[in-house]
């Protein structure tokens, strides 16, 4: 067991609820998979393509009210 982990375990009772929540958040966040920059790049390219299509008139946008009506009816 590392010294850092041992210190956290030994002192966990001295932490407030907010501090415990912060420790839990930090631990869970550290388990997340590394961010894939290629995914961001792909989304950026798709967004740019869609914007160009809208601006050029190649495709027509749909209003939020039209979308809601289709979903609810």
LOPA-808286 format. One record per residue (C-alpha): residue number from 1; residue in one letter; chain; x, y, z. Coordinates in steps of 0.001 Angstrom, whole numbers. Each point is the difference from the previous one (the first is absolute). Layout:
N
num->NUM residu->A chaine->A x->X y->Y z->Z $
...
# end
This chain:
73
num->1 residu->X chaine->A x->0 y->0 z->0 $
num->2 residu->X chaine->A x->1358 y->3404 z->-939 $
num->3 residu->X chaine->A x->684 y->2636 z->2636 $
num->4 residu->X chaine->A x->-2553 y->2322 z->-1621 $
num->5 residu->X chaine->A x->-2775 y->-2611 z->139 $
num->6 residu->X chaine->A x->885 y->-907 z->3561 $
num->7 residu->X chaine->A x->-255 y->3680 z->1011 $
num->8 residu->X chaine->A x->-3400 y->376 z->-1648 $
num->9 residu->X chaine->A x->-1349 y->-3129 z->1676 $
num->10 residu->X chaine->A x->1378 y->977 z->3390 $
num->11 residu->X chaine->A x->-1431 y->3522 z->-234 $
num->12 residu->X chaine->A x->-3312 y->-689 z->-1768 $
num->13 residu->X chaine->A x->-1954 y->329 z->3244 $
num->14 residu->X chaine->A x->1356 y->3523 z->490 $
num->15 residu->X chaine->A x->-1427 y->1205 z->-3311 $
num->16 residu->X chaine->A x->-3322 y->1792 z->-299 $
num->17 residu->X chaine->A x->-2722 y->-1423 z->-2215 $
num->18 residu->X chaine->A x->873 y->2560 z->-2689 $
num->19 residu->X chaine->A x->3675 y->-952 z->144 $
num->20 residu->X chaine->A x->-866 y->-3702 z->-245 $
num->21 residu->X chaine->A x->-2198 y->744 z->-3003 $
num->22 residu->X chaine->A x->2862 y->1901 z->-1624 $
num->23 residu->X chaine->A x->2406 y->-2894 z->617 $
num->24 residu->X chaine->A x->-2551 y->-2422 z->-1493 $
num->25 residu->X chaine->A x->-491 y->2258 z->-3014 $
num->26 residu->X chaine->A x->3742 y->273 z->-575 $
num->27 residu->X chaine->A x->453 y->-3763 z->265 $
num->28 residu->X chaine->A x->-2845 y->-744 z->-2404 $
num->29 residu->X chaine->A x->1160 y->2675 z->-2441 $
num->30 residu->X chaine->A x->3491 y->-1473 z->-5 $
num->31 residu->X chaine->A x->-1436 y->-3329 z->-1190 $
num->32 residu->X chaine->A x->-1485 y->1507 z->-3153 $
num->33 residu->X chaine->A x->1500 y->-1060 z->-3291 $
num->34 residu->X chaine->A x->2422 y->2368 z->-1665 $
num->35 residu->X chaine->A x->-1608 y->2564 z->-2267 $
num->36 residu->X chaine->A x->150 y->-911 z->-3690 $
num->37 residu->X chaine->A x->836 y->3125 z->-2003 $
num->38 residu->X chaine->A x->-892 y->-1738 z->-3262 $
num->39 residu->X chaine->A x->-3640 y->-152 z->1126 $
num->40 residu->X chaine->A x->-38 y->3757 z->570 $
num->41 residu->X chaine->A x->1569 y->535 z->-3402 $
num->42 residu->X chaine->A x->-2601 y->-2210 z->-1684 $
num->43 residu->X chaine->A x->-2860 y->1884 z->1697 $
num->44 residu->X chaine->A x->1535 y->3348 z->-935 $
num->45 residu->X chaine->A x->277 y->-1081 z->-3638 $
num->46 residu->X chaine->A x->-3596 y->-1245 z->-27 $
num->47 residu->X chaine->A x->-1258 y->3236 z->1580 $
num->48 residu->X chaine->A x->1925 y->2043 z->-2545 $
num->49 residu->X chaine->A x->-1426 y->-2083 z->-2847 $
num->50 residu->X chaine->A x->-3560 y->372 z->1312 $
num->51 residu->X chaine->A x->451 y->3750 z->427 $
num->52 residu->X chaine->A x->1287 y->328 z->-3558 $
num->53 residu->X chaine->A x->-2980 y->-1998 z->-1285 $
num->54 residu->X chaine->A x->-2419 y->2237 z->1913 $
num->55 residu->X chaine->A x->1689 y->3210 z->-1150 $
num->56 residu->X chaine->A x->40 y->-1109 z->-3632 $
num->57 residu->X chaine->A x->-3669 y->-996 z->47 $
num->58 residu->X chaine->A x->845 y->-3610 z->-822 $
num->59 residu->X chaine->A x->-1999 y->-1036 z->3057 $
num->60 residu->X chaine->A x->-2741 y->1764 z->1943 $
num->61 residu->X chaine->A x->-62 y->377 z->3764 $
num->62 residu->X chaine->A x->-2890 y->-1148 z->2161 $
num->63 residu->X chaine->A x->-1429 y->2097 z->2824 $
num->64 residu->X chaine->A x->-68 y->-1280 z->3566 $
num->65 residu->X chaine->A x->-3804 y->325 z->63 $
num->66 residu->X chaine->A x->-261 y->-2253 z->-3084 $
num->67 residu->X chaine->A x->2236 y->-2576 z->1668 $
num->68 residu->X chaine->A x->-2068 y->101 z->3232 $
num->69 residu->X chaine->A x->-3227 y->-386 z->-1975 $
num->70 residu->X chaine->A x->1337 y->-3069 z->-1801 $
num->71 residu->X chaine->A x->1128 y->-1562 z->3263 $
num->72 residu->X chaine->A x->-3199 y->659 z->1931 $
num->73 residu->X chaine->A x->-2509 y->-830 z->-2728 $
# end
